[in-house]
Amino acid sequence: MSSSNAVISAGTTYSSDPEDLQAVTDLLHRFFSAFVSGPGAVTGGEVLREVLLPGAVIVSTCGAPEPRVHSVEEFIRPRVELLSGGRLQDFREWPTEWRIELFGDVAQIWCGYAKSWSEAGEPHTGRGMKSSQLVRTAAGWRFSAIAWDDERPGVPMS
């Protein structure tokens, strides 16, 4: 997807710097590129280490009684194991639409995503929303925090 899928509305984008917008959009796509099954899963783990600050906070809700807070390695390790273990086939996850807000050296992304895979020969799909905070570092933009929730009964995406 190109940056033309970004939802930038008047009054919410504080930077008109197209280079920053493109850099954050590219980082968003690089993040999602990490979620693939098979041999690419190990490389995906390395991609996540590149795009996340070492101290980034990752939080999943997904209907759990309490949010699950993960360190970078606590987030990466089980995903690499799951995606490289053979149980899931043809897994991939991608952004569907997003809104980026930028100011100076901070940015946030509100992003819809979709995912698809096969398990035991049965096709599956899912969707959800991610809220991400980013900061500009000497090495470029990096994620400092990500929180997400999956669509499920009682929590539909319109």
N, C-alpha and C positions, 0 to 999 in steps of 0.2 A: 504494500500500500504506500502511496506517496503522501507527502505532507498535505496534499490537498484534502485528505480525509480529516484533518484536524479541524475541530470546531473552535474557531476563534471568534468570540463575540465582543462587540463594542463594550467597553467598560470593564472587561475582565483581563485583557492582555495589556500589561504595563510596559512591555518592551516591543518595539517595532523592528528590532534587529533581526532580519531574516536569517542571518548566520546562526544566532542563538536558537531560533525556532527550529531550524534544520538540524542543528546538533542534538537538541533534545529529542526531536522526532526520530533521528537516526538511532539514538541510544534506546529509545522505546522499542524499536524494531530489533535491535541487537539483543535486548533483554528477552523478548519473546522467541527469538531464534534459538535460544538455549533449550527450549522445551520440545525435544524430539526424542523418539524412542530409537533403540538400536545402538550401533557403534557411535553415533553422534552424541549420545548422552554424556559421555565422558568429556568431550569437547564442550558441550553445553555447560558443564560444571565450571570449566575454566572461563567461559564467557561470563558466567554469573560473577565469578571472582573479579573479573575486570570491570564490570559495570556497577558493582555494589561497593560502597565504601566498606573498609574492613569492619567497622563498627555499626554498619547499617542495622536497622531494626525491621524485621519482617513479621507481620501479624496476619494470621488467618482466622476467620470466624466460621464461615460455612456451616452455620447451624449448631455449632458446638455450644455447650452451656457457658463456657468461658473462652475468650479469645486465646489462641495459642501464639505465644511470642517466641520467635526464633532468632538466633544469631545467624550470621552468614553461613557458617559451616553447618549448623543445625538445620538450616533450610536446604542447603545444597546436597549434603550426603544422602538423605533418603530419596531425593528426586533422582539422583544419578543411579542409585541402586534400583529403584522402581523402573526407570526408563531404559536401563541397560540389561535388566534381568530377564527379558523375554516374555513376561506376562502380558505386557501391553504391546500391541503391534500398531505401527503407523500412527503413533501419537504425535500430535502437533497442537500448538496453541498460538493464536494470533490476535492482534488488536483489531477491533471492528470499527470503532470510532473513538475519538478522544478530544479532550479540551486541554490545552496547555496554557498556563499562566506563568509569566516570567516577570521578575523584577531584579535587576542587578545580577547578583550571583546566586539567586534562589529561583526555583521553578517548581510547579506542581502540575501533575497530570491526573485527570479524571478519565478513566479509560474503560470502555466495554471490551470484553474479549470473548472468544469462542475457542472451543477445543474439540478435537475428534480423535477417536482411537478404536481399535478392535481389541476385545478380550475374549478368549475362548471362542474365537470365530464370530462373535456378536459385535456389530457396530454400535458405538456409543458417541454421544455428543453432549456438550455442556456449554454454558455461558456464565458470565459473571461480570463483576466490576472490580477494578483496582484503583486505589488512590495512592499516588506516589509523590514523594518529595525528593527533589534533586538539588544539588549544590554544585557550583563551579569550583573545580580544584585546579592545581597547576597542570594536571594531566587532562583536563577537560571536565565535562559534566559527568556526575556520578549520582546514583540513587543513594539517598541517606535513609529513606524509610518507604516501606510498601505495606499496604493493608488491602486485603481482598475478601470478597464474599462470593460464593457461587449461587446461581439461580437454583431454586428448589421450590417445592410446594409451599405456598404461603409467601414466597419472596420471588415473584415473577418479574421478569424484565419486560417492560412495555414494548 
